Amino acid sequence: MADRITALTIVHEVLPTLLEWVAHLDLVGVDRIVAFTHPVRDRSDALLDRLAQIGAPVIRRDAPGPPIETLAHAAASRDLAAARSSA
C-alpha cells in the first residue's frame, strides 16, 4: 500500500488562486487537503465546501482561535508599543 500524503493548511482570502492551488497539490501527489478557514469575505470557504461536495479530496474545517486579522492587529500593536518604548 502506498503512503498517503495529506496537506494541512490555513486558507484565508485566496479565492482567485484556490482552484489552481488544489490542482497543483493533486498534481504533486497530495491525496487529501485539510483546509482550516476563518470567516472570509471572498467565499473561498464556500468553494472549498463545494469542491468537497463534488468529490475533490478537500476537507474544510473552521480554524480554532481568533481570526487572522485579530492576530495581525495584535502583533502590529505589540511591535508598535515595543518601538515606542525603545525610542
Summary of the structure (lengths in Angstrom):
residues: 87
radius of gyration: 17.0
end to end distance: 60.6
largest distance: 60.6
contacts: 191
relative contact order: 0.18
helix: 48%
strand: 20%
